[in-house]
Amino acid sequence: MIRALTCFRKVKEEWEPEIQEQQRQNQALVRQGLIYEFGTENYELKIQNFAVLGAAPWSVVALHNIYLAQARAAFVGMNYYPALLGACGLGERILNQLVLTLREDYAGHDATKRVVNKQSPLQHAVVG
């Protein structure tokens, strides 16, 4: 998160000259770190991909942080198809975790009763 904020923060003219220089040095270090991590080939595009993603979101995916980091790294590294599959798979895992965690809380809801009795509109559309 800090890398994303450091790398793309604008250096403001009202800052002290030492602070401006320190910010530029920090940005150069972050860029060098990204090049080291993701490789020199097409490094400008990889840095642009990193910028597009921005800072990682606060953890809302709990047990799946490592998979989110892997999908983000795949995207930055220009491995778009694995990044897409990783993001989709992660979304499915999170949805499944939510369903399993929350299903008891909604056991008495009308929609739940229809699904349990196999009267779901979606099931009729698929079967019928």
MMTF fields as JSON, N, C-alpha, C and O atoms, coordinates in Angstrom:
{
  "mmtfVersion": "1.0.0",
  "mmtfProducer": "UNKNOWN",
  "numBonds": 511,
  "numAtoms": 512,
  "numGroups": 128,
  "numChains": 1,
  "numModels": 1,
  "chainsPerModel": [1],
  "groupsPerChain": [128],
  "chainIdList": ["A"],
  "bondAtomList": [4, 2, 8, 6, 12, 10, 16, 14, 20, 18, 24, 22, 28, 26, 32, 30, 36, 34, 40, 38, 44, 42, 48, 46, 52, 50, 56, 54, 60, 58, 64, 62, 68, 66, 72, 70, 76, 74, 80, 78, 84, 82, 88, 86, 92, 90, 96, 94, 100, 98, 104, 102, 108, 106, 112, 110, 116, 114, 120, 118, 124, 122, 128, 126, 132, 130, 136, 134, 140, 138, 144, 142, 148, 146, 152, 150, 156, 154, 160, 158, 164, 162, 168, 166, 172, 170, 176, 174, 180, 178, 184, 182, 188, 186, 192, 190, 196, 194, 200, 198, 204, 202, 208, 206, 212, 210, 216, 214, 220, 218, 224, 222, 228, 226, 232, 230, 236, 234, 240, 238, 244, 242, 248, 246, 252, 250, 256, 254, 260, 258, 264, 262, 268, 266, 272, 270, 276, 274, 280, 278, 284, 282, 288, 286, 292, 290, 296, 294, 300, 298, 304, 302, 308, 306, 312, 310, 316, 314, 320, 318, 324, 322, 328, 326, 332, 330, 336, 334, 340, 338, 344, 342, 348, 346, 352, 350, 356, 354, 360, 358, 364, 362, 368, 366, 372, 370, 376, 374, 380, 378, 384, 382, 388, 386, 392, 390, 396, 394, 400, 398, 404, 402, 408, 406, 412, 410, 416, 414, 420, 418, 424, 422, 428, 426, 432, 430, 436, 434, 440, 438, 444, 442, 448, 446, 452, 450, 456, 454, 460, 458, 464, 462, 468, 466, 472, 470, 476, 474, 480, 478, 484, 482, 488, 486, 492, 490, 496, 494, 500, 498, 504, 502, 508, 506],
  "bondOrderList": [1, 1, 1, 1, 1, 1, 1, 1, 1, 1, 1, 1, 1, 1, 1, 1, 1, 1, 1, 1, 1, 1, 1, 1, 1, 1, 1, 1, 1, 1, 1, 1, 1, 1, 1, 1, 1, 1, 1, 1, 1, 1, 1, 1, 1, 1, 1, 1, 1, 1, 1, 1, 1, 1, 1, 1, 1, 1, 1, 1, 1, 1, 1, 1, 1, 1, 1, 1, 1, 1, 1, 1, 1, 1, 1, 1, 1, 1, 1, 1, 1, 1, 1, 1, 1, 1, 1, 1, 1, 1, 1, 1, 1, 1, 1, 1, 1, 1, 1, 1, 1, 1, 1, 1, 1, 1, 1, 1, 1, 1, 1, 1, 1, 1, 1, 1, 1, 1, 1, 1, 1, 1, 1, 1, 1, 1, 1],
  "groupList": [{"groupName": "MET", "atomNameList": ["N", "CA", "C", "O"], "elementList": ["N", "C", "C", "O"], "formalChargeList": [0, 0, 0, 0], "bondAtomList": [1, 0, 2, 1, 3, 2], "bondOrderList": [1, 1, 2], "singleLetterCode": "M", "chemCompType": "L-PEPTIDE LINKING"}, {"groupName": "ILE", "atomNameList": ["N", "CA", "C", "O"], "elementList": ["N", "C", "C", "O"], "formalChargeList": [0, 0, 0, 0], "bondAtomList": [1, 0, 2, 1, 3, 2], "bondOrderList": [1, 1, 2], "singleLetterCode": "I", "chemCompType": "L-PEPTIDE LINKING"}, {"groupName": "ARG", "atomNameList": ["N", "CA", "C", "O"], "elementList": ["N", "C", "C", "O"], "formalChargeList": [0, 0, 0, 0], "bondAtomList": [1, 0, 2, 1, 3, 2], "bondOrderList": [1, 1, 2], "singleLetterCode": "R", "chemCompType": "L-PEPTIDE LINKING"}, {"groupName": "ALA", "atomNameList": ["N", "CA", "C", "O"], "elementList": ["N", "C", "C", "O"], "formalChargeList": [0, 0, 0, 0], "bondAtomList": [1, 0, 2, 1, 3, 2], "bondOrderList": [1, 1, 2], "singleLetterCode": "A", "chemCompType": "L-PEPTIDE LINKING"}, {"groupName": "LEU", "atomNameList": ["N", "CA", "C", "O"], "elementList": ["N", "C", "C", "O"], "formalChargeList": [0, 0, 0, 0], "bondAtomList": [1, 0, 2, 1, 3, 2], "bondOrderList": [1, 1, 2], "singleLetterCode": "L", "chemCompType": "L-PEPTIDE LINKING"}, {"groupName": "THR", "atomNameList": ["N", "CA", "C", "O"], "elementList": ["N", "C", "C", "O"], "formalChargeList": [0, 0, 0, 0], "bondAtomList": [1, 0, 2, 1, 3, 2], "bondOrderList": [1, 1, 2], "singleLetterCode": "T", "chemCompType": "L-PEPTIDE LINKING"}, {"groupName": "CYS", "atomNameList": ["N", "CA", "C", "O"], "elementList": ["N", "C", "C", "O"], "formalChargeList": [0, 0, 0, 0], "bondAtomList": [1, 0, 2, 1, 3, 2], "bondOrderList": [1, 1, 2], "singleLetterCode": "C", "chemCompType": "L-PEPTIDE LINKING"}, {"groupName": "PHE", "atomNameList": ["N", "CA", "C", "O"], "elementList": ["N", "C", "C", "O"], "formalChargeList": [0, 0, 0, 0], "bondAtomList": [1, 0, 2, 1, 3, 2], "bondOrderList": [1, 1, 2], "singleLetterCode": "F", "chemCompType": "L-PEPTIDE LINKING"}, {"groupName": "LYS", "atomNameList": ["N", "CA", "C", "O"], "elementList": ["N", "C", "C", "O"], "formalChargeList": [0, 0, 0, 0], "bondAtomList": [1, 0, 2, 1, 3, 2], "bondOrderList": [1, 1, 2], "singleLetterCode": "K", "chemCompType": "L-PEPTIDE LINKING"}, {"groupName": "VAL", "atomNameList": ["N", "CA", "C", "O"], "elementList": ["N", "C", "C", "O"], "formalChargeList": [0, 0, 0, 0], "bondAtomList": [1, 0, 2, 1, 3, 2], "bondOrderList": [1, 1, 2], "singleLetterCode": "V", "chemCompType": "L-PEPTIDE LINKING"}, {"groupName": "GLU", "atomNameList": ["N", "CA", "C", "O"], "elementList": ["N", "C", "C", "O"], "formalChargeList": [0, 0, 0, 0], "bondAtomList": [1, 0, 2, 1, 3, 2], "bondOrderList": [1, 1, 2], "singleLetterCode": "E", "chemCompType": "L-PEPTIDE LINKING"}, {"groupName": "TRP", "atomNameList": ["N", "CA", "C", "O"], "elementList": ["N", "C", "C", "O"], "formalChargeList": [0, 0, 0, 0], "bondAtomList": [1, 0, 2, 1, 3, 2], "bondOrderList": [1, 1, 2], "singleLetterCode": "W", "chemCompType": "L-PEPTIDE LINKING"}, {"groupName": "PRO", "atomNameList": ["N", "CA", "C", "O"], "elementList": ["N", "C", "C", "O"], "formalChargeList": [0, 0, 0, 0], "bondAtomList": [1, 0, 2, 1, 3, 2], "bondOrderList": [1, 1, 2], "singleLetterCode": "P", "chemCompType": "L-PEPTIDE LINKING"}, {"groupName": "GLN", "atomNameList": ["N", "CA", "C", "O"], "elementList": ["N", "C", "C", "O"], "formalChargeList": [0, 0, 0, 0], "bondAtomList": [1, 0, 2, 1, 3, 2], "bondOrderList": [1, 1, 2], "singleLetterCode": "Q", "chemCompType": "L-PEPTIDE LINKING"}, {"groupName": "ASN", "atomNameList": ["N", "CA", "C", "O"], "elementList": ["N", "C", "C", "O"], "formalChargeList": [0, 0, 0, 0], "bondAtomList": [1, 0, 2, 1, 3, 2], "bondOrderList": [1, 1, 2], "singleLetterCode": "N", "chemCompType": "L-PEPTIDE LINKING"}, {"groupName": "GLY", "atomNameList": ["N", "CA", "C", "O"], "elementList": ["N", "C", "C", "O"], "formalChargeList": [0, 0, 0, 0], "bondAtomList": [1, 0, 2, 1, 3, 2], "bondOrderList": [1, 1, 2], "singleLetterCode": "G", "chemCompType": "PEPTIDE LINKING"}, {"groupName": "TYR", "atomNameList": ["N", "CA", "C", "O"], "elementList": ["N", "C", "C", "O"], "formalChargeList": [0, 0, 0, 0], "bondAtomList": [1, 0, 2, 1, 3, 2], "bondOrderList": [1, 1, 2], "singleLetterCode": "Y", "chemCompType": "L-PEPTIDE LINKING"}, {"groupName": "SER", "atomNameList": ["N", "CA", "C", "O"], "elementList": ["N", "C", "C", "O"], "formalChargeList": [0, 0, 0, 0], "bondAtomList": [1, 0, 2, 1, 3, 2], "bondOrderList": [1, 1, 2], "singleLetterCode": "S", "chemCompType": "L-PEPTIDE LINKING"}, {"groupName": "HIS", "atomNameList": ["N", "CA", "C", "O"], "elementList": ["N", "C", "C", "O"], "formalChargeList": [0, 0, 0, 0], "bondAtomList": [1, 0, 2, 1, 3, 2], "bondOrderList": [1, 1, 2], "singleLetterCode": "H", "chemCompType": "L-PEPTIDE LINKING"}, {"groupName": "ASP", "atomNameList": ["N", "CA", "C", "O"], "elementList": ["N", "C", "C", "O"], "formalChargeList": [0, 0, 0, 0], "bondAtomList": [1, 0, 2, 1, 3, 2], "bondOrderList": [1, 1, 2], "singleLetterCode": "D", "chemCompType": "L-PEPTIDE LINKING"}],
  "groupTypeList": [0, 1, 2, 3, 4, 5, 6, 7, 2, 8, 9, 8, 10, 10, 11, 10, 12, 10, 1, 13, 10, 13, 13, 2, 13, 14, 13, 3, 4, 9, 2, 13, 15, 4, 1, 16, 10, 7, 15, 5, 10, 14, 16, 10, 4, 8, 1, 13, 14, 7, 3, 9, 4, 15, 3, 3, 12, 11, 17, 9, 9, 3, 4, 18, 14, 1, 16, 4, 3, 13, 3, 2, 3, 3, 7, 9, 15, 0, 14, 16, 16, 12, 3, 4, 4, 15, 3, 6, 15, 4, 15, 10, 2, 1, 4, 14, 13, 4, 9, 4, 5, 4, 2, 10, 19, 16, 3, 15, 18, 19, 3, 5, 8, 2, 9, 9, 14, 8, 13, 17, 12, 4, 13, 18, 3, 9, 9, 15],
  "groupIdList": [1, 2, 3, 4, 5, 6, 7, 8, 9, 10, 11, 12, 13, 14, 15, 16, 17, 18, 19, 20, 21, 22, 23, 24, 25, 26, 27, 28, 29, 30, 31, 32, 33, 34, 35, 36, 37, 38, 39, 40, 41, 42, 43, 44, 45, 46, 47, 48, 49, 50, 51, 52, 53, 54, 55, 56, 57, 58, 59, 60, 61, 62, 63, 64, 65, 66, 67, 68, 69, 70, 71, 72, 73, 74, 75, 76, 77, 78, 79, 80, 81, 82, 83, 84, 85, 86, 87, 88, 89, 90, 91, 92, 93, 94, 95, 96, 97, 98, 99, 100, 101, 102, 103, 104, 105, 106, 107, 108, 109, 110, 111, 112, 113, 114, 115, 116, 117, 118, 119, 120, 121, 122, 123, 124, 125, 126, 127, 128],
  "secStructList": [7, 2, 2, 2, 2, 2, 2, 2, 7, 7, 7, 7, 6, 6, 1, 7, 2, 2, 2, 2, 2, 2, 2, 2, 2, 2, 2, 2, 2, 2, 2, 2, 2, 2, 2, 2, 2, 2, 7, 1, 6, 6, 2, 2, 2, 2, 2, 2, 2, 2, 2, 2, 2, 7, 1, 7, 7, 7, 1, 7, 1, 4, 4, 4, 2, 2, 2, 2, 2, 2, 2, 2, 2, 2, 2, 2, 6, 6, 7, 2, 2, 2, 2, 2, 2, 2, 2, 2, 2, 2, 2, 2, 2, 2, 2, 2, 2, 2, 2, 2, 2, 2, 4, 4, 4, 4, 6, 6, 1, 2, 2, 2, 2, 2, 2, 2, 6, 6, 7, 7, 2, 2, 2, 2, 2, 2, 2, 7],
  "xCoordList": [0.83, 0.0, 0.874, 0.606, 1.914, 2.783, 3.494, 3.709, 3.865, 4.544, 3.656, 4.121, 2.391, 1.475, 1.313, 1.29, 1.203, 1.043, 2.31, 2.243, 3.455, 4.733, 5.029, 5.447, 4.812, 5.202, 4.472, 5.04, 3.241, 2.435, 1.974, 1.16, 2.487, 2.155, 2.854, 4.042, 2.121, 2.679, 3.598, 3.282, 4.732, 5.642, 5.107, 4.995, 4.782, 4.166, 5.224, 6.18, 5.029, 6.007, 6.075, 7.1, 5.003, 5.013, 5.795, 6.037, 6.187, 6.993, 8.404, 8.865, 9.064, 10.467, 11.296, 10.977, 12.351, 13.173, 13.714, 13.803, 14.074, 14.586, 13.502, 13.774, 12.279, 11.15, 10.852, 10.585, 10.897, 10.677, 11.711, 11.373, 12.964, 14.033, 13.878, 14.084, 13.514, 13.299, 12.159, 12.251, 11.095, 9.967, 10.406, 10.032, 11.192, 11.682, 12.579, 12.496, 13.423, 14.279, 13.44, 13.709, 12.436, 11.546, 10.826, 10.682, 10.375, 9.699, 10.649, 10.259, 11.882, 12.866, 13.136, 13.273, 13.211, 13.429, 12.256, 12.454, 11.051, 9.878, 9.876, 9.606, 10.171, 10.227, 11.285, 11.046, 12.46, 13.52, 13.074, 13.358, 12.383, 11.873, 10.872, 10.882, 9.999, 9.018, 9.707, 9.326, 10.719, 11.469, 12.182, 12.205, 12.759, 13.432, 12.432, 12.719, 11.26, 10.265, 9.614, 9.383, 9.315, 8.539, 9.337, 8.794, 10.602, 11.459, 11.6, 10.778, 12.671, 13.0, 12.247, 12.071, 11.809, 11.097, 9.755, 8.951, 9.531, 8.297, 8.039, 6.892, 9.083, 8.928, 8.02, 7.342, 7.989, 7.11, 5.64, 4.84, 5.297, 3.922, 3.592, 2.476, 4.551, 4.337, 4.131, 3.284, 4.898, 4.72, 3.357, 2.692, 2.946, 1.618, 0.527, -0.456, 0.683, -0.282, -0.36, -1.448, 0.789, 0.827, 0.059, -0.669, 0.229, -0.478, -1.977, -2.754, -2.389, -3.815, -4.48, -5.591, -3.8, -4.368, -4.419, -5.323, -3.458, -3.412, -3.133, -2.662, -3.426, -3.185, -4.142, -5.3, -3.642, -4.492, -5.589, -5.357, -6.772, -7.872, -7.625, -6.872, -8.264, -8.212, -8.762, -9.619, -8.285, -8.628, -10.1, -10.556, -10.823, -12.213, -12.365, -13.447, -11.276, -11.34, -10.753, -10.649, -10.377, -9.929, -8.96, -7.759, -9.461, -8.605, -7.956, -7.122, -8.313, -7.893, -6.912, -6.724, -6.292, -5.367, -4.23, -3.832, -3.716, -2.595, -3.021, -2.243, -4.238, -4.725, -4.964, -4.716, -5.439, -5.608, -4.25, -4.12, -3.251, -1.907, -1.36, -0.7, -1.625, -1.152, -1.838, -1.188, -3.129, -3.85, -3.352, -3.17, -3.131, -2.606, -1.217, -0.914, -0.362, 0.998, 0.973, 1.776, 0.068, -0.056, -0.434, 0.097, -1.353, -1.768, -0.612, -0.358, 0.083, 1.216, 2.262, 2.849, 2.501, 3.495, 3.048, 3.723, 1.917, 1.378, 0.901, 0.838, 0.571, -0.008, -1.512, -2.07, -2.149, -3.534, -4.53, -5.473, -4.329, -5.275, -5.205, -6.25, -4.011, -3.964, -4.511, -5.117, -4.304, -4.853, -6.377, -7.026, -6.944, -8.4, -8.953, -9.927, -8.335, -8.8, -8.656, -9.53, -7.556, -7.354, -8.399, -8.937, -8.69, -9.688, -11.079, -11.83, -11.421, -12.732, -12.84, -13.845, -11.808, -11.811, -11.883, -12.564, -11.18, -11.22, -12.611, -13.103, -13.238, -14.605, -15.553, -16.428, -15.387, -16.231, -15.984, -16.927, -14.723, -14.4, -15.004, -15.538, -14.909, -15.454, -16.967, -17.542, -17.618, -19.066, -19.471, -20.419, -18.763, -19.064, -18.883, -19.695, -17.816, -17.585, -18.717, -19.165, -19.175, -20.286, -21.566, -22.279, -21.849, -23.055, -22.991, -23.958, -21.869, -21.743, -21.802, -22.363, -21.22, -21.195, -22.557, -22.938, -23.292, -24.533, -25.81, -26.891, -25.714, -26.941, -27.818, -29.043, -27.23, -28.039, -28.781, -29.865, -28.205, -28.845, -30.108, -30.971, -30.221, -31.359, -32.181, -32.908, -32.068, -32.776, -34.288, -34.956, -34.845, -36.286, -36.79, -37.994, -35.937, -36.34, -37.106, -36.806, -38.092, -38.924, -38.109, -38.383, -37.13, -36.319, -35.54, -35.368, -35.076, -34.345, -35.252, -34.823, -36.488, -37.433, -37.66, -37.75, -37.755, -37.956, -36.752, -36.917, -35.554, -34.348, -34.247, -33.92, -34.529, -34.479, -35.476, -35.183, -36.662, -37.698, -37.531, -38.41, -36.415, -36.097, -37.146, -37.525, -37.607, -38.571, -37.964, -38.686, -36.676, -35.974, -36.257, -36.26, -36.495, -36.703, -35.49, -35.639, -34.307, -33.098, -33.07, -32.694, -33.463, -33.448, -34.439, -34.159, -35.587, -36.559, -36.011, -36.259, -35.265, -34.701, -33.632, -33.528, -32.847, -31.785, -32.363, -31.982, -33.289, -33.858, -34.872, -34.86, -35.758, -36.875, -36.525, -37.379],
  "yCoordList": [-1.186, 0.0, 1.249, 2.208, 1.224, 2.386, 2.609, 3.751, 1.514, 1.676, 2.406, 3.295, 2.038, 2.682, 4.158, 4.995, 4.476, 5.88, 6.672, 7.812, 6.088, 6.778, 6.979, 8.058, 5.947, 5.963, 7.025, 7.587, 7.303, 8.15, 9.444, 10.174, 9.73, 10.996, 12.128, 12.038, 13.17, 14.321, 15.088, 15.292, 15.509, 16.361, 17.785, 18.316, 18.387, 19.713, 20.803, 20.663, 21.87, 22.963, 23.677, 24.275, 23.626, 24.311, 23.538, 24.065, 22.31, 21.551, 22.133, 22.773, 21.903, 22.298, 21.544, 20.402, 22.168, 21.5, 20.134, 19.206, 20.013, 18.728, 17.649, 16.492, 18.047, 17.106, 16.693, 15.521, 17.64, 17.317, 16.295, 15.315, 16.548, 15.642, 14.262, 13.24, 14.242, 12.971, 12.19, 10.974, 12.888, 12.228, 11.66, 10.542, 12.421, 11.93, 10.696, 9.743, 10.721, 9.569, 8.349, 7.235, 8.563, 7.466, 6.882, 5.665, 7.755, 7.288, 6.468, 5.436, 6.924, 6.184, 4.814, 3.822, 4.758, 3.476, 2.522, 1.323, 3.049, 2.205, 1.681, 0.502, 2.538, 2.11, 1.026, 0.03, 1.225, 0.216, -1.104, -2.177, -1.022, -2.232, -2.966, -4.195, -2.21, -2.842, -3.509, -4.605, -2.848, -3.432, -4.7, -5.698, -4.663, -5.847, -6.98, -8.133, -6.656, -7.677, -8.275, -9.482, -7.433, -7.894, -8.013, -8.458, -7.627, -7.798, -6.545, -5.631, -6.533, -5.355, -5.3, -4.223, -6.444, -6.458, -5.74, -6.083, -4.74, -3.942, -3.331, -3.252, -2.909, -2.434, -1.212, -1.05, -0.358, 0.818, 0.402, 0.978, -0.601, -1.106, -1.769, -1.638, -2.471, -3.102, -2.046, -2.212, -0.978, 0.112, 0.77, 1.146, 0.906, 1.457, 0.529, 1.009, -0.787, -1.737, -1.593, -1.626, -1.433, -1.234, 0.024, 0.048, 1.071, 2.329, 2.172, 2.725, 1.426, 1.224, 0.536, 0.896, -0.449, -1.149, -0.266, -0.396, 0.619, 1.47, 0.666, -0.47, 1.264, 0.601, -0.574, -0.514, -1.629, -2.799, -2.385, -1.576, -2.936, -2.565, -3.085, -4.037, -2.452, -2.979, -4.377, -4.695, -5.198, -6.613, -6.834, -6.66, -7.215, -7.629, -9.086, -9.665, -9.657, -11.026, -12.016, -13.206, -11.545, -12.337, -13.446, -13.204, -14.643, -15.803, -15.836, -16.701, -14.941, -15.032, -13.935, -13.707, -13.26, -12.168, -12.611, -11.876, -13.79, -14.268, -14.448, -14.168, -14.909, -15.105, -13.759, -13.613, -12.793, -11.45, -10.882, -10.304, -11.041, -10.551, -11.247, -10.611, -12.536, -13.272, -12.802, -12.67, -12.55, -12.063, -10.675, -10.384, -9.819, -8.479, -8.552, -7.825, -9.434, -9.581, -10.106, -9.682, -11.013, -11.531, -10.408, -10.335, -9.529, -8.417, -7.454, -7.052, -7.089, -6.165, -6.777, -6.077, -8.076, -8.762, -9.072, -9.811, -8.516, -8.665, -10.085, -10.491, -10.83, -12.165, -12.015, -12.398, -11.456, -11.018, -12.167, -12.078, -13.229, -14.344, -15.009, -15.232, -15.336, -15.868, -14.887, -15.301, -13.594, -12.601, -12.63, -12.56, -12.735, -12.807, -14.063, -13.998, -15.196, -16.446, -16.409, -16.886, -15.845, -15.74, -14.857, -15.196, -13.718, -12.801, -13.436, -13.309, -14.11, -14.765, -15.894, -16.016, -16.708, -17.799, -17.282, -17.861, -16.196, -15.604, -15.072, -15.236, -14.443, -13.963, -15.104, -14.974, -16.212, -17.385, -17.953, -18.335, -18.008, -18.508, -17.622, -18.108, -16.313, -15.382, -15.512, -15.539, -15.594, -15.767, -17.062, -17.074, -18.138, -19.414, -19.318, -19.839, -18.651, -18.485, -17.684, -18.012, -16.645, -15.854, -16.682, -16.616, -17.453, -18.287, -19.271, -19.414, -19.941, -20.927, -20.279, -20.845, -19.092, -18.409, -17.845, -17.86, -17.347, -16.628, -17.461, -16.988, -18.654, -19.378, -19.647, -19.628, -19.893, -20.137, -18.876, -18.961, -17.706, -16.446, -16.182, -15.413, -16.808, -16.572, -17.845, -17.952, -18.781, -20.059, -19.874, -20.649, -18.869, -18.667, -17.725, -17.48, -17.195, -16.249, -16.968, -18.118, -16.291, -16.894, -17.398, -18.48, -16.641, -17.058, -18.333, -19.194, -18.45, -19.651, -20.862, -21.939, -20.705, -21.823, -22.31, -23.515, -21.385, -21.784, -22.555, -23.543, -22.114, -22.797, -24.182, -25.15, -24.276, -25.575, -26.545, -27.732, -26.042, -26.874, -26.998, -27.521, -26.521, -26.587, -25.889, -26.382, -24.741, -23.938, -22.606, -21.639, -22.556, -21.335, -20.954, -21.831, -19.676, -19.256, -19.591, -19.933, -19.494, -19.804, -21.292, -21.643, -22.143, -23.574, -23.913, -24.774, -23.254, -23.504, -23.039, -23.669, -21.939, -21.438, -22.398, -22.597, -22.986, -23.893, -25.232, -25.769, -25.767, -27.076, -27.006, -27.818, -26.01, -25.927, -25.326, -25.192],
  "zCoordList": [0.0, 0.0, 0.0, -0.723, 0.814, 0.901, -0.418, -0.824, -1.099, -2.391, -3.387, -4.1, -3.441, -4.397, -4.074, -4.976, -2.805, -2.415, -2.682, -3.143, -2.4, -2.596, -4.07, -4.492, -4.836, -6.242, -7.052, -7.989, -6.709, -7.582, -6.925, -7.491, -5.742, -5.087, -5.845, -6.154, -6.134, -6.833, -5.898, -4.726, -6.425, -5.674, -5.81, -6.915, -4.681, -4.697, -4.541, -3.779, -5.271, -5.267, -3.931, -3.605, -3.151, -1.858, -0.793, 0.293, -1.084, -0.143, -0.087, -1.032, 1.017, 1.162, 0.12, -0.212, -0.395, -1.412, -0.96, -1.764, 0.324, 0.822, 0.774, 0.453, 1.096, 1.075, -0.361, -0.629, -1.275, -2.684, -3.172, -3.835, -2.83, -3.259, -2.618, -3.271, -1.342, -0.665, -1.326, -1.494, -1.694, -2.366, -3.715, -4.069, -4.462, -5.755, -5.572, -6.348, -4.555, -4.276, -3.886, -4.336, -3.059, -2.663, -3.866, -3.984, -4.758, -5.96, -6.833, -7.38, -6.96, -7.752, -7.128, -7.845, -5.806, -5.126, -5.331, -5.527, -5.287, -5.507, -6.936, -7.163, -7.892, -9.294, -9.48, -10.162, -8.868, -8.962, -8.334, -8.866, -7.214, -6.56, -7.43, -7.494, -8.106, -8.999, -10.182, -10.592, -10.726, -11.844, -11.383, -12.103, -10.195, -9.652, -9.435, -9.757, -8.891, -8.575, -9.82, -9.878, -10.825, -11.973, -13.27, -14.281, -13.263, -14.431, -15.267, -15.211, -16.046, -16.848, -18.175, -18.746, -18.66, -19.933, -19.774, -18.907, -20.625, -20.59, -19.21, -18.771, -18.54, -17.162, -17.052, -16.038, -18.057, -17.984, -17.946, -17.209, -18.746, -18.738, -17.405, -16.903, -16.839, -15.541, -14.45, -13.571, -14.51, -13.541, -13.745, -12.78, -15.002, -15.299, -14.754, -14.189, -14.914, -14.355, -12.845, -12.27, -12.2, -10.751, -10.377, -9.385, -11.182, -10.919, -11.094, -10.316, -12.104, -12.362, -11.17, -10.78, -10.597, -9.449, -8.207, -7.381, -8.083, -6.901, -5.645, -5.706, -4.525, -3.249, -3.09, -3.504, -2.49, -2.219, -1.245, -0.346, -1.425, -0.524, 0.884, 1.088, 1.838, 3.193, 3.156, 2.331, 4.027, 3.991, 4.291, 5.421, 3.27, 3.439, 3.025, 3.119, 2.572, 2.086, 3.084, 2.787, 4.243, 5.39, 5.015, 4.89, 4.838, 4.627, 3.243, 2.978, 2.388, 0.994, 0.576, -0.619, 1.526, 1.199, 0.288, -0.616, 0.522, -0.289, -1.746, -2.658, -1.966, -3.338, -4.023, -5.22, -3.269, -3.825, -4.234, -5.314, -3.39, -3.71, -4.957, -5.778, -5.105, -6.278, -7.557, -8.594, -7.494, -8.675, -9.065, -10.247, -8.065, -8.348, -8.96, -9.906, -8.42, -8.947, -10.38, -11.211, -10.667, -12.033, -12.994, -14.102, -12.576, -13.435, -13.676, -14.811, -12.611, -12.761, -13.679, -14.504, -13.543, -14.363, -15.773, -16.489, -16.185, -17.535, -17.823, -18.984, -16.798, -16.946, -16.761, -15.733, -17.766, -17.628, -17.488, -16.7, -18.237, -18.143, -16.77, -16.157, -16.262, -14.892, -13.863, -12.875, -14.085, -13.158, -13.188, -12.145, -14.39, -14.532, -13.871, -13.121, -14.147, -13.542, -12.022, -11.298, -11.547, -10.11, -9.459, -8.405, -10.087, -9.529, -9.546, -8.578, -10.627, -10.705, -9.685, -8.985, -9.609, -8.638, -7.21, -6.364, -6.948, -5.616, -5.302, -4.186, -6.271, -6.074, -5.762, -4.905, -6.446, -6.202, -4.802, -4.108, -4.393, -3.039, -1.959, -0.962, -2.174, -1.179, -1.113, -0.025, -2.279, -2.308, -1.608, -0.823, -1.886, -1.245, 0.271, 1.036, 0.692, 2.119, 2.76, 3.859, 2.083, 2.608, 2.706, 3.707, 1.675, 1.695, 2.854, 3.603, 3.004, 4.075, 5.455, 6.393, 5.569, 6.864, 7.232, 8.402, 6.246, 6.533, 6.361, 6.711, 5.844, 5.52, 6.738, 6.623, 7.884, 9.085, 9.517, 10.095, 9.241, 9.612, 8.787, 9.21, 7.624, 6.743, 6.522, 5.535, 7.414, 7.259, 7.173, 6.488, 7.848, 7.851, 6.77, 6.702, 5.937, 4.894, 3.786, 3.463, 3.207, 2.159, 0.969, 0.45, 0.54, -0.606, -0.287, -1.15, 0.945, 1.349, 1.299, 0.885, 1.711, 1.692, 0.265, 0.031, -0.695, -2.091, -2.624, -3.34, -2.282, -2.749, -2.134, -2.82, -0.835, -0.15, -0.773, -0.91, -1.155, -1.764, -3.281, -3.966, -3.793, -5.222, -6.076, -7.138, -5.604, -6.346, -6.763, -7.005, -6.846, -7.203, -8.654, -9.518, -8.95, -10.352, -11.217, -12.39, -10.649, -11.402, -11.784, -12.902, -10.864, -11.155, -12.259, -13.092, -12.281, -13.355, -14.684, -15.713, -14.679, -15.926, -16.459, -17.67, -15.574, -15.995, -16.435, -17.475, -15.635, -15.923, -17.049, -17.974, -16.95, -17.866, -19.138, -20.014]
}
